[in-house]
Amino acid sequence: MTVTSRPFLVHRFVDPATSLGEILFGLIMTLTFTLGAGILVQDEGREGARELLIAVIGCNVAWGLIDGALYLVGEVFQRGRLRRIGRLIRAAPDTARVESLVAGELDELLAGMTSRAEREELYRRIVKNVRSQPPRSNPVTRDDVAGALTSCLLVIATSIPAAVPFLVLDDARLALRASNAVLLALLFTTGFGWARYTLGRPWLVASVFLLGGVSLVLAAIALGG
């Protein structure tokens, strides 16, 4: 399986790893509610289902806002860390030491795609380029805000499919089972779709996502989560 040349729309704003994490978090959070809610629905029927629905959506909205804020902070922090490295590059008199600093940042990423000589030449060019430019400010950008909003919406959106069965089915227990089935199907679909960004086999990755997600949810319920 090769990396796709047609990325999902959300990946204009966040990378595949980030979007995957947000979706899985939202799905597992929702499943934790719905898989552990059988007693509530059995005792209180439609009213219990309504309370469950409000709790699930409210929790995902709250965590979506938190994840969006954390994304924003993370982006600003990462650029701030790179600005600090840039200042060290400009201030250091020892070029070899500076190139070693750059290598520490990039070697792990580039080692499998370049030779040592190619990397050393690249690091020399990076040092030269950084020293030729003045320091830049680190404001919050439009892309930062778009990424934070996307992260937030991904977490919130995962609770919407779980809510649909409660809106269209009168039998609360049947709605709960349908909701669980929808969420498990979404776990499988997510694994299948995101496998195309790796060399993993889609059906195998999807099955691992499904079984792993259910295992995490059951563990969370057993621990009182």
Biotite code that builds the C-alpha atoms (Angstrom):
import biotite.structure as struc

atoms = struc.array([
    struc.Atom([0.000, 0.000, 0.000], chain_id="A", res_id=1, res_name="MET", atom_name="CA", element="C"),
    struc.Atom([1.549, 3.314, -1.022], chain_id="A", res_id=2, res_name="THR", atom_name="CA", element="C"),
    struc.Atom([1.007, 6.764, 0.366], chain_id="A", res_id=3, res_name="VAL", atom_name="CA", element="C"),
    struc.Atom([-1.999, 8.327, -1.273], chain_id="A", res_id=4, res_name="THR", atom_name="CA", element="C"),
    struc.Atom([-1.701, 11.294, -3.615], chain_id="A", res_id=5, res_name="SER", atom_name="CA", element="C"),
    struc.Atom([-5.239, 12.419, -2.738], chain_id="A", res_id=6, res_name="ARG", atom_name="CA", element="C"),
    struc.Atom([-5.273, 13.342, 0.974], chain_id="A", res_id=7, res_name="PRO", atom_name="CA", element="C"),
    struc.Atom([-8.423, 13.883, 2.996], chain_id="A", res_id=8, res_name="PHE", atom_name="CA", element="C"),
    struc.Atom([-9.717, 17.447, 3.120], chain_id="A", res_id=9, res_name="LEU", atom_name="CA", element="C"),
    struc.Atom([-8.900, 17.843, 6.828], chain_id="A", res_id=10, res_name="VAL", atom_name="CA", element="C"),
    struc.Atom([-5.232, 17.257, 6.063], chain_id="A", res_id=11, res_name="HIS", atom_name="CA", element="C"),
    struc.Atom([-5.050, 20.700, 4.527], chain_id="A", res_id=12, res_name="ARG", atom_name="CA", element="C"),
    struc.Atom([-5.083, 21.912, 8.150], chain_id="A", res_id=13, res_name="PHE", atom_name="CA", element="C"),
    struc.Atom([-3.701, 19.071, 10.302], chain_id="A", res_id=14, res_name="VAL", atom_name="CA", element="C"),
    struc.Atom([-1.361, 16.202, 9.511], chain_id="A", res_id=15, res_name="ASP", atom_name="CA", element="C"),
    struc.Atom([-2.658, 12.607, 9.246], chain_id="A", res_id=16, res_name="PRO", atom_name="CA", element="C"),
    struc.Atom([-1.206, 11.565, 12.616], chain_id="A", res_id=17, res_name="ALA", atom_name="CA", element="C"),
    struc.Atom([-2.928, 14.440, 14.414], chain_id="A", res_id=18, res_name="THR", atom_name="CA", element="C"),
    struc.Atom([-6.285, 13.870, 12.720], chain_id="A", res_id=19, res_name="SER", atom_name="CA", element="C"),
    struc.Atom([-6.071, 10.143, 13.433], chain_id="A", res_id=20, res_name="LEU", atom_name="CA", element="C"),
    struc.Atom([-5.412, 10.798, 17.108], chain_id="A", res_id=21, res_name="GLY", atom_name="CA", element="C"),
    struc.Atom([-8.342, 13.208, 17.392], chain_id="A", res_id=22, res_name="GLU", atom_name="CA", element="C"),
    struc.Atom([-10.780, 10.847, 15.678], chain_id="A", res_id=23, res_name="ILE", atom_name="CA", element="C"),
    struc.Atom([-9.709, 7.839, 17.725], chain_id="A", res_id=24, res_name="LEU", atom_name="CA", element="C"),
    struc.Atom([-9.914, 9.838, 20.933], chain_id="A", res_id=25, res_name="PHE", atom_name="CA", element="C"),
    struc.Atom([-13.442, 10.972, 20.125], chain_id="A", res_id=26, res_name="GLY", atom_name="CA", element="C"),
    struc.Atom([-14.600, 7.494, 19.100], chain_id="A", res_id=27, res_name="LEU", atom_name="CA", element="C"),
    struc.Atom([-13.136, 5.793, 22.162], chain_id="A", res_id=28, res_name="ILE", atom_name="CA", element="C"),
    struc.Atom([-14.508, 8.481, 24.462], chain_id="A", res_id=29, res_name="MET", atom_name="CA", element="C"),
    struc.Atom([-17.983, 8.009, 22.979], chain_id="A", res_id=30, res_name="THR", atom_name="CA", element="C"),
    struc.Atom([-17.746, 4.223, 23.106], chain_id="A", res_id=31, res_name="LEU", atom_name="CA", element="C"),
    struc.Atom([-16.749, 4.412, 26.762], chain_id="A", res_id=32, res_name="THR", atom_name="CA", element="C"),
    struc.Atom([-20.050, 6.160, 27.445], chain_id="A", res_id=33, res_name="PHE", atom_name="CA", element="C"),
    struc.Atom([-22.284, 4.004, 25.275], chain_id="A", res_id=34, res_name="THR", atom_name="CA", element="C"),
    struc.Atom([-20.838, 0.582, 26.102], chain_id="A", res_id=35, res_name="LEU", atom_name="CA", element="C"),
    struc.Atom([-21.163, 1.300, 29.806], chain_id="A", res_id=36, res_name="GLY", atom_name="CA", element="C"),
    struc.Atom([-24.654, 2.802, 29.625], chain_id="A", res_id=37, res_name="ALA", atom_name="CA", element="C"),
    struc.Atom([-26.787, -0.343, 29.408], chain_id="A", res_id=38, res_name="GLY", atom_name="CA", element="C"),
    struc.Atom([-27.999, -0.077, 33.017], chain_id="A", res_id=39, res_name="ILE", atom_name="CA", element="C"),
    struc.Atom([-28.958, 3.591, 32.635], chain_id="A", res_id=40, res_name="LEU", atom_name="CA", element="C"),
    struc.Atom([-30.961, 2.908, 29.488], chain_id="A", res_id=41, res_name="VAL", atom_name="CA", element="C"),
    struc.Atom([-32.585, -0.198, 30.972], chain_id="A", res_id=42, res_name="GLN", atom_name="CA", element="C"),
    struc.Atom([-33.710, 1.626, 34.127], chain_id="A", res_id=43, res_name="ASP", atom_name="CA", element="C"),
    struc.Atom([-34.762, 4.946, 32.615], chain_id="A", res_id=44, res_name="GLU", atom_name="CA", element="C"),
    struc.Atom([-35.662, 4.159, 29.009], chain_id="A", res_id=45, res_name="GLY", atom_name="CA", element="C"),
    struc.Atom([-35.940, 7.111, 26.654], chain_id="A", res_id=46, res_name="ARG", atom_name="CA", element="C"),
    struc.Atom([-35.175, 9.608, 29.396], chain_id="A", res_id=47, res_name="GLU", atom_name="CA", element="C"),
    struc.Atom([-31.997, 7.727, 30.229], chain_id="A", res_id=48, res_name="GLY", atom_name="CA", element="C"),
    struc.Atom([-31.079, 7.630, 26.563], chain_id="A", res_id=49, res_name="ALA", atom_name="CA", element="C"),
    struc.Atom([-31.611, 11.374, 26.341], chain_id="A", res_id=50, res_name="ARG", atom_name="CA", element="C"),
    struc.Atom([-29.339, 11.975, 29.342], chain_id="A", res_id=51, res_name="GLU", atom_name="CA", element="C"),
    struc.Atom([-26.738, 9.711, 27.789], chain_id="A", res_id=52, res_name="LEU", atom_name="CA", element="C"),
    struc.Atom([-26.935, 11.597, 24.511], chain_id="A", res_id=53, res_name="LEU", atom_name="CA", element="C"),
    struc.Atom([-26.436, 14.953, 26.227], chain_id="A", res_id=54, res_name="ILE", atom_name="CA", element="C"),
    struc.Atom([-23.521, 13.598, 28.266], chain_id="A", res_id=55, res_name="ALA", atom_name="CA", element="C"),
    struc.Atom([-21.753, 12.128, 25.239], chain_id="A", res_id=56, res_name="VAL", atom_name="CA", element="C"),
    struc.Atom([-22.049, 15.243, 23.103], chain_id="A", res_id=57, res_name="ILE", atom_name="CA", element="C"),
    struc.Atom([-21.201, 17.553, 26.002], chain_id="A", res_id=58, res_name="GLY", atom_name="CA", element="C"),
    struc.Atom([-18.100, 15.561, 26.894], chain_id="A", res_id=59, res_name="CYS", atom_name="CA", element="C"),
    struc.Atom([-16.840, 15.509, 23.312], chain_id="A", res_id=60, res_name="ASN", atom_name="CA", element="C"),
    struc.Atom([-17.494, 19.238, 22.907], chain_id="A", res_id=61, res_name="VAL", atom_name="CA", element="C"),
    struc.Atom([-15.507, 19.941, 26.088], chain_id="A", res_id=62, res_name="ALA", atom_name="CA", element="C"),
    struc.Atom([-12.607, 17.742, 25.025], chain_id="A", res_id=63, res_name="TRP", atom_name="CA", element="C"),
    struc.Atom([-12.741, 19.103, 21.498], chain_id="A", res_id=64, res_name="GLY", atom_name="CA", element="C"),
    struc.Atom([-12.222, 22.616, 22.864], chain_id="A", res_id=65, res_name="LEU", atom_name="CA", element="C"),
    struc.Atom([-9.381, 21.389, 25.065], chain_id="A", res_id=66, res_name="ILE", atom_name="CA", element="C"),
    struc.Atom([-7.691, 19.543, 22.194], chain_id="A", res_id=67, res_name="ASP", atom_name="CA", element="C"),
    struc.Atom([-8.037, 22.588, 19.949], chain_id="A", res_id=68, res_name="GLY", atom_name="CA", element="C"),
    struc.Atom([-6.364, 24.767, 22.567], chain_id="A", res_id=69, res_name="ALA", atom_name="CA", element="C"),
    struc.Atom([-3.588, 22.198, 23.076], chain_id="A", res_id=70, res_name="LEU", atom_name="CA", element="C"),
    struc.Atom([-2.999, 22.061, 19.322], chain_id="A", res_id=71, res_name="TYR", atom_name="CA", element="C"),
    struc.Atom([-2.634, 25.842, 19.234], chain_id="A", res_id=72, res_name="LEU", atom_name="CA", element="C"),
    struc.Atom([-0.209, 25.842, 22.150], chain_id="A", res_id=73, res_name="VAL", atom_name="CA", element="C"),
    struc.Atom([1.759, 22.987, 20.607], chain_id="A", res_id=74, res_name="GLY", atom_name="CA", element="C"),
    struc.Atom([2.220, 24.756, 17.290], chain_id="A", res_id=75, res_name="GLU", atom_name="CA", element="C"),
    struc.Atom([3.399, 27.983, 18.919], chain_id="A", res_id=76, res_name="VAL", atom_name="CA", element="C"),
    struc.Atom([5.695, 26.027, 21.257], chain_id="A", res_id=77, res_name="PHE", atom_name="CA", element="C"),
    struc.Atom([7.274, 24.066, 18.411], chain_id="A", res_id=78, res_name="GLN", atom_name="CA", element="C"),
    struc.Atom([8.056, 27.222, 16.456], chain_id="A", res_id=79, res_name="ARG", atom_name="CA", element="C"),
    struc.Atom([9.385, 28.811, 19.633], chain_id="A", res_id=80, res_name="GLY", atom_name="CA", element="C"),
    struc.Atom([11.717, 25.861, 20.141], chain_id="A", res_id=81, res_name="ARG", atom_name="CA", element="C"),
    struc.Atom([12.990, 26.200, 16.566], chain_id="A", res_id=82, res_name="LEU", atom_name="CA", element="C"),
    struc.Atom([13.516, 29.952, 17.087], chain_id="A", res_id=83, res_name="ARG", atom_name="CA", element="C"),
    struc.Atom([15.644, 29.121, 20.124], chain_id="A", res_id=84, res_name="ARG", atom_name="CA", element="C"),
    struc.Atom([17.720, 26.720, 18.014], chain_id="A", res_id=85, res_name="ILE", atom_name="CA", element="C"),
    struc.Atom([18.049, 29.455, 15.391], chain_id="A", res_id=86, res_name="GLY", atom_name="CA", element="C"),
    struc.Atom([19.396, 31.851, 18.022], chain_id="A", res_id=87, res_name="ARG", atom_name="CA", element="C"),
    struc.Atom([21.941, 29.246, 19.129], chain_id="A", res_id=88, res_name="LEU", atom_name="CA", element="C"),
    struc.Atom([23.035, 28.798, 15.512], chain_id="A", res_id=89, res_name="ILE", atom_name="CA", element="C"),
    struc.Atom([23.526, 32.547, 15.040], chain_id="A", res_id=90, res_name="ARG", atom_name="CA", element="C"),
    struc.Atom([25.408, 32.969, 18.314], chain_id="A", res_id=91, res_name="ALA", atom_name="CA", element="C"),
    struc.Atom([27.684, 29.921, 18.248], chain_id="A", res_id=92, res_name="ALA", atom_name="CA", element="C"),
    struc.Atom([31.205, 30.519, 16.892], chain_id="A", res_id=93, res_name="PRO", atom_name="CA", element="C"),
    struc.Atom([31.864, 26.808, 16.349], chain_id="A", res_id=94, res_name="ASP", atom_name="CA", element="C"),
    struc.Atom([30.285, 25.757, 13.040], chain_id="A", res_id=95, res_name="THR", atom_name="CA", element="C"),
    struc.Atom([30.876, 22.040, 13.622], chain_id="A", res_id=96, res_name="ALA", atom_name="CA", element="C"),
    struc.Atom([29.022, 22.189, 16.930], chain_id="A", res_id=97, res_name="ARG", atom_name="CA", element="C"),
    struc.Atom([26.117, 24.025, 15.313], chain_id="A", res_id=98, res_name="VAL", atom_name="CA", element="C"),
    struc.Atom([25.891, 21.471, 12.505], chain_id="A", res_id=99, res_name="GLU", atom_name="CA", element="C"),
    struc.Atom([25.803, 18.752, 15.166], chain_id="A", res_id=100, res_name="SER", atom_name="CA", element="C"),
    struc.Atom([22.868, 20.572, 16.787], chain_id="A", res_id=101, res_name="LEU", atom_name="CA", element="C"),
    struc.Atom([20.986, 20.603, 13.471], chain_id="A", res_id=102, res_name="VAL", atom_name="CA", element="C"),
    struc.Atom([21.831, 16.934, 12.950], chain_id="A", res_id=103, res_name="ALA", atom_name="CA", element="C"),
    struc.Atom([20.270, 16.129, 16.312], chain_id="A", res_id=104, res_name="GLY", atom_name="CA", element="C"),
    struc.Atom([17.018, 17.645, 15.080], chain_id="A", res_id=105, res_name="GLU", atom_name="CA", element="C"),
    struc.Atom([16.921, 16.115, 11.602], chain_id="A", res_id=106, res_name="LEU", atom_name="CA", element="C"),
    struc.Atom([18.988, 12.920, 11.523], chain_id="A", res_id=107, res_name="ASP", atom_name="CA", element="C"),
    struc.Atom([16.180, 10.663, 12.682], chain_id="A", res_id=108, res_name="GLU", atom_name="CA", element="C"),
    struc.Atom([13.876, 12.025, 9.984], chain_id="A", res_id=109, res_name="LEU", atom_name="CA", element="C"),
    struc.Atom([16.381, 11.959, 7.110], chain_id="A", res_id=110, res_name="LEU", atom_name="CA", element="C"),
    struc.Atom([18.639, 8.989, 7.898], chain_id="A", res_id=111, res_name="ALA", atom_name="CA", element="C"),
    struc.Atom([16.553, 6.515, 5.907], chain_id="A", res_id=112, res_name="GLY", atom_name="CA", element="C"),
    struc.Atom([16.400, 8.722, 2.807], chain_id="A", res_id=113, res_name="MET", atom_name="CA", element="C"),
    struc.Atom([19.869, 10.283, 2.526], chain_id="A", res_id=114, res_name="THR", atom_name="CA", element="C"),
    struc.Atom([23.515, 9.376, 2.883], chain_id="A", res_id=115, res_name="SER", atom_name="CA", element="C"),
    struc.Atom([25.658, 10.807, 5.650], chain_id="A", res_id=116, res_name="ARG", atom_name="CA", element="C"),
    struc.Atom([27.495, 13.035, 3.174], chain_id="A", res_id=117, res_name="ALA", atom_name="CA", element="C"),
    struc.Atom([24.220, 14.390, 1.797], chain_id="A", res_id=118, res_name="GLU", atom_name="CA", element="C"),
    struc.Atom([22.966, 15.173, 5.283], chain_id="A", res_id=119, res_name="ARG", atom_name="CA", element="C"),
    struc.Atom([26.170, 16.934, 6.266], chain_id="A", res_id=120, res_name="GLU", atom_name="CA", element="C"),
    struc.Atom([25.964, 19.105, 3.157], chain_id="A", res_id=121, res_name="GLU", atom_name="CA", element="C"),
    struc.Atom([22.307, 19.868, 3.893], chain_id="A", res_id=122, res_name="LEU", atom_name="CA", element="C"),
    struc.Atom([23.110, 20.827, 7.507], chain_id="A", res_id=123, res_name="TYR", atom_name="CA", element="C"),
    struc.Atom([25.851, 23.198, 6.353], chain_id="A", res_id=124, res_name="ARG", atom_name="CA", element="C"),
    struc.Atom([23.358, 24.891, 4.033], chain_id="A", res_id=125, res_name="ARG", atom_name="CA", element="C"),
    struc.Atom([20.791, 25.153, 6.825], chain_id="A", res_id=126, res_name="ILE", atom_name="CA", element="C"),
    struc.Atom([23.304, 26.777, 9.155], chain_id="A", res_id=127, res_name="VAL", atom_name="CA", element="C"),
    struc.Atom([24.343, 29.218, 6.438], chain_id="A", res_id=128, res_name="LYS", atom_name="CA", element="C"),
    struc.Atom([20.745, 30.073, 5.642], chain_id="A", res_id=129, res_name="ASN", atom_name="CA", element="C"),
    struc.Atom([19.748, 30.603, 9.280], chain_id="A", res_id=130, res_name="VAL", atom_name="CA", element="C"),
    struc.Atom([22.741, 32.858, 9.917], chain_id="A", res_id=131, res_name="ARG", atom_name="CA", element="C"),
    struc.Atom([21.904, 34.960, 6.865], chain_id="A", res_id=132, res_name="SER", atom_name="CA", element="C"),
    struc.Atom([18.385, 35.769, 8.083], chain_id="A", res_id=133, res_name="GLN", atom_name="CA", element="C"),
    struc.Atom([17.257, 37.921, 11.015], chain_id="A", res_id=134, res_name="PRO", atom_name="CA", element="C"),
    struc.Atom([15.192, 36.372, 13.829], chain_id="A", res_id=135, res_name="PRO", atom_name="CA", element="C"),
    struc.Atom([11.458, 36.240, 13.201], chain_id="A", res_id=136, res_name="ARG", atom_name="CA", element="C"),
    struc.Atom([8.547, 36.791, 15.536], chain_id="A", res_id=137, res_name="SER", atom_name="CA", element="C"),
    struc.Atom([6.267, 33.938, 16.573], chain_id="A", res_id=138, res_name="ASN", atom_name="CA", element="C"),
    struc.Atom([2.639, 35.110, 16.304], chain_id="A", res_id=139, res_name="PRO", atom_name="CA", element="C"),
    struc.Atom([-0.406, 32.858, 16.211], chain_id="A", res_id=140, res_name="VAL", atom_name="CA", element="C"),
    struc.Atom([-1.154, 32.349, 12.509], chain_id="A", res_id=141, res_name="THR", atom_name="CA", element="C"),
    struc.Atom([-4.293, 31.674, 10.515], chain_id="A", res_id=142, res_name="ARG", atom_name="CA", element="C"),
    struc.Atom([-3.057, 28.124, 9.900], chain_id="A", res_id=143, res_name="ASP", atom_name="CA", element="C"),
    struc.Atom([-2.688, 27.630, 13.653], chain_id="A", res_id=144, res_name="ASP", atom_name="CA", element="C"),
    struc.Atom([-6.295, 28.668, 14.204], chain_id="A", res_id=145, res_name="VAL", atom_name="CA", element="C"),
    struc.Atom([-7.525, 26.498, 11.301], chain_id="A", res_id=146, res_name="ALA", atom_name="CA", element="C"),
    struc.Atom([-5.655, 23.501, 12.679], chain_id="A", res_id=147, res_name="GLY", atom_name="CA", element="C"),
    struc.Atom([-6.998, 24.065, 16.192], chain_id="A", res_id=148, res_name="ALA", atom_name="CA", element="C"),
    struc.Atom([-10.547, 24.394, 14.879], chain_id="A", res_id=149, res_name="LEU", atom_name="CA", element="C"),
    struc.Atom([-10.146, 21.231, 12.787], chain_id="A", res_id=150, res_name="THR", atom_name="CA", element="C"),
    struc.Atom([-8.844, 19.284, 15.798], chain_id="A", res_id=151, res_name="SER", atom_name="CA", element="C"),
    struc.Atom([-11.789, 20.486, 17.868], chain_id="A", res_id=152, res_name="CYS", atom_name="CA", element="C"),
    struc.Atom([-14.364, 19.605, 15.211], chain_id="A", res_id=153, res_name="LEU", atom_name="CA", element="C"),
    struc.Atom([-12.907, 16.145, 14.625], chain_id="A", res_id=154, res_name="LEU", atom_name="CA", element="C"),
    struc.Atom([-13.426, 15.210, 18.267], chain_id="A", res_id=155, res_name="VAL", atom_name="CA", element="C"),
    struc.Atom([-16.942, 16.669, 18.323], chain_id="A", res_id=156, res_name="ILE", atom_name="CA", element="C"),
    struc.Atom([-17.948, 15.104, 14.999], chain_id="A", res_id=157, res_name="ALA", atom_name="CA", element="C"),
    struc.Atom([-17.274, 11.584, 16.252], chain_id="A", res_id=158, res_name="THR", atom_name="CA", element="C"),
    struc.Atom([-20.177, 11.850, 18.710], chain_id="A", res_id=159, res_name="SER", atom_name="CA", element="C"),
    struc.Atom([-22.736, 12.780, 16.032], chain_id="A", res_id=160, res_name="ILE", atom_name="CA", element="C"),
    struc.Atom([-23.070, 9.304, 14.423], chain_id="A", res_id=161, res_name="PRO", atom_name="CA", element="C"),
    struc.Atom([-23.565, 7.849, 17.897], chain_id="A", res_id=162, res_name="ALA", atom_name="CA", element="C"),
    struc.Atom([-26.480, 10.222, 18.474], chain_id="A", res_id=163, res_name="ALA", atom_name="CA", element="C"),
    struc.Atom([-28.415, 9.411, 15.291], chain_id="A", res_id=164, res_name="VAL", atom_name="CA", element="C"),
    struc.Atom([-29.890, 6.042, 16.449], chain_id="A", res_id=165, res_name="PRO", atom_name="CA", element="C"),
    struc.Atom([-31.323, 7.698, 19.575], chain_id="A", res_id=166, res_name="PHE", atom_name="CA", element="C"),
    struc.Atom([-33.059, 10.257, 17.379], chain_id="A", res_id=167, res_name="LEU", atom_name="CA", element="C"),
    struc.Atom([-34.661, 7.818, 14.934], chain_id="A", res_id=168, res_name="VAL", atom_name="CA", element="C"),
    struc.Atom([-35.412, 4.725, 17.079], chain_id="A", res_id=169, res_name="LEU", atom_name="CA", element="C"),
    struc.Atom([-38.047, 4.608, 19.815], chain_id="A", res_id=170, res_name="ASP", atom_name="CA", element="C"),
    struc.Atom([-36.605, 1.536, 21.528], chain_id="A", res_id=171, res_name="ASP", atom_name="CA", element="C"),
    struc.Atom([-33.822, 2.896, 23.749], chain_id="A", res_id=172, res_name="ALA", atom_name="CA", element="C"),
    struc.Atom([-31.975, -0.407, 24.079], chain_id="A", res_id=173, res_name="ARG", atom_name="CA", element="C"),
    struc.Atom([-32.103, -1.008, 20.325], chain_id="A", res_id=174, res_name="LEU", atom_name="CA", element="C"),
    struc.Atom([-30.829, 2.546, 19.765], chain_id="A", res_id=175, res_name="ALA", atom_name="CA", element="C"),
    struc.Atom([-27.964, 1.914, 22.156], chain_id="A", res_id=176, res_name="LEU", atom_name="CA", element="C"),
    struc.Atom([-26.954, -1.273, 20.345], chain_id="A", res_id=177, res_name="ARG", atom_name="CA", element="C"),
    struc.Atom([-27.208, 0.488, 16.981], chain_id="A", res_id=178, res_name="ALA", atom_name="CA", element="C"),
    struc.Atom([-25.100, 3.342, 18.314], chain_id="A", res_id=179, res_name="SER", atom_name="CA", element="C"),
    struc.Atom([-22.411, 0.927, 19.479], chain_id="A", res_id=180, res_name="ASN", atom_name="CA", element="C"),
    struc.Atom([-22.439, -0.810, 16.095], chain_id="A", res_id=181, res_name="ALA", atom_name="CA", element="C"),
    struc.Atom([-22.033, 2.498, 14.275], chain_id="A", res_id=182, res_name="VAL", atom_name="CA", element="C"),
    struc.Atom([-19.072, 3.486, 16.440], chain_id="A", res_id=183, res_name="LEU", atom_name="CA", element="C"),
    struc.Atom([-17.368, 0.125, 15.995], chain_id="A", res_id=184, res_name="LEU", atom_name="CA", element="C"),
    struc.Atom([-17.873, 0.415, 12.233], chain_id="A", res_id=185, res_name="ALA", atom_name="CA", element="C"),
    struc.Atom([-16.284, 3.875, 12.346], chain_id="A", res_id=186, res_name="LEU", atom_name="CA", element="C"),
    struc.Atom([-13.273, 2.485, 14.195], chain_id="A", res_id=187, res_name="LEU", atom_name="CA", element="C"),
    struc.Atom([-12.858, -0.122, 11.476], chain_id="A", res_id=188, res_name="PHE", atom_name="CA", element="C"),
    struc.Atom([-13.347, 2.452, 8.700], chain_id="A", res_id=189, res_name="THR", atom_name="CA", element="C"),
    struc.Atom([-10.841, 4.825, 10.281], chain_id="A", res_id=190, res_name="THR", atom_name="CA", element="C"),
    struc.Atom([-8.197, 2.117, 10.417], chain_id="A", res_id=191, res_name="GLY", atom_name="CA", element="C"),
    struc.Atom([-8.907, 1.154, 6.806], chain_id="A", res_id=192, res_name="PHE", atom_name="CA", element="C"),
    struc.Atom([-8.705, 4.751, 5.575], chain_id="A", res_id=193, res_name="GLY", atom_name="CA", element="C"),
    struc.Atom([-5.609, 5.799, 7.499], chain_id="A", res_id=194, res_name="TRP", atom_name="CA", element="C"),
    struc.Atom([-3.705, 2.636, 6.518], chain_id="A", res_id=195, res_name="ALA", atom_name="CA", element="C"),
    struc.Atom([-3.141, 4.216, 3.117], chain_id="A", res_id=196, res_name="ARG", atom_name="CA", element="C"),
    struc.Atom([-0.692, 6.643, 4.733], chain_id="A", res_id=197, res_name="TYR", atom_name="CA", element="C"),
    struc.Atom([1.507, 3.676, 5.688], chain_id="A", res_id=198, res_name="THR", atom_name="CA", element="C"),
    struc.Atom([2.576, 0.365, 4.199], chain_id="A", res_id=199, res_name="LEU", atom_name="CA", element="C"),
    struc.Atom([0.068, -1.474, 6.388], chain_id="A", res_id=200, res_name="GLY", atom_name="CA", element="C"),
    struc.Atom([-2.597, -3.730, 4.895], chain_id="A", res_id=201, res_name="ARG", atom_name="CA", element="C"),
    struc.Atom([-5.930, -1.876, 5.188], chain_id="A", res_id=202, res_name="PRO", atom_name="CA", element="C"),
    struc.Atom([-7.985, -4.870, 6.359], chain_id="A", res_id=203, res_name="TRP", atom_name="CA", element="C"),
    struc.Atom([-5.389, -5.847, 8.940], chain_id="A", res_id=204, res_name="LEU", atom_name="CA", element="C"),
    struc.Atom([-4.951, -2.296, 10.229], chain_id="A", res_id=205, res_name="VAL", atom_name="CA", element="C"),
    struc.Atom([-8.726, -1.819, 10.381], chain_id="A", res_id=206, res_name="ALA", atom_name="CA", element="C"),
    struc.Atom([-9.125, -5.039, 12.382], chain_id="A", res_id=207, res_name="SER", atom_name="CA", element="C"),
    struc.Atom([-6.405, -3.979, 14.806], chain_id="A", res_id=208, res_name="VAL", atom_name="CA", element="C"),
    struc.Atom([-8.084, -0.594, 15.272], chain_id="A", res_id=209, res_name="PHE", atom_name="CA", element="C"),
    struc.Atom([-11.402, -2.287, 15.964], chain_id="A", res_id=210, res_name="LEU", atom_name="CA", element="C"),
    struc.Atom([-10.082, -4.821, 18.457], chain_id="A", res_id=211, res_name="LEU", atom_name="CA", element="C"),
    struc.Atom([-7.689, -2.347, 20.064], chain_id="A", res_id=212, res_name="GLY", atom_name="CA", element="C"),
    struc.Atom([-10.387, 0.293, 20.465], chain_id="A", res_id=213, res_name="GLY", atom_name="CA", element="C"),
    struc.Atom([-12.806, -2.144, 22.076], chain_id="A", res_id=214, res_name="VAL", atom_name="CA", element="C"),
    struc.Atom([-10.054, -3.404, 24.400], chain_id="A", res_id=215, res_name="SER", atom_name="CA", element="C"),
    struc.Atom([-9.197, 0.133, 25.519], chain_id="A", res_id=216, res_name="LEU", atom_name="CA", element="C"),
    struc.Atom([-12.848, 0.962, 26.144], chain_id="A", res_id=217, res_name="VAL", atom_name="CA", element="C"),
    struc.Atom([-13.443, -2.200, 28.167], chain_id="A", res_id=218, res_name="LEU", atom_name="CA", element="C"),
    struc.Atom([-10.311, -1.496, 30.196], chain_id="A", res_id=219, res_name="ALA", atom_name="CA", element="C"),
    struc.Atom([-11.499, 2.068, 30.836], chain_id="A", res_id=220, res_name="ALA", atom_name="CA", element="C"),
    struc.Atom([-14.927, 0.829, 31.966], chain_id="A", res_id=221, res_name="ILE", atom_name="CA", element="C"),
    struc.Atom([-13.341, -1.808, 34.234], chain_id="A", res_id=222, res_name="ALA", atom_name="CA", element="C"),
    struc.Atom([-11.188, 0.876, 35.860], chain_id="A", res_id=223, res_name="LEU", atom_name="CA", element="C"),
    struc.Atom([-14.195, 3.092, 36.491], chain_id="A", res_id=224, res_name="GLY", atom_name="CA", element="C"),
    struc.Atom([-13.700, 5.410, 33.513], chain_id="A", res_id=225, res_name="GLY", atom_name="CA", element="C"),
])
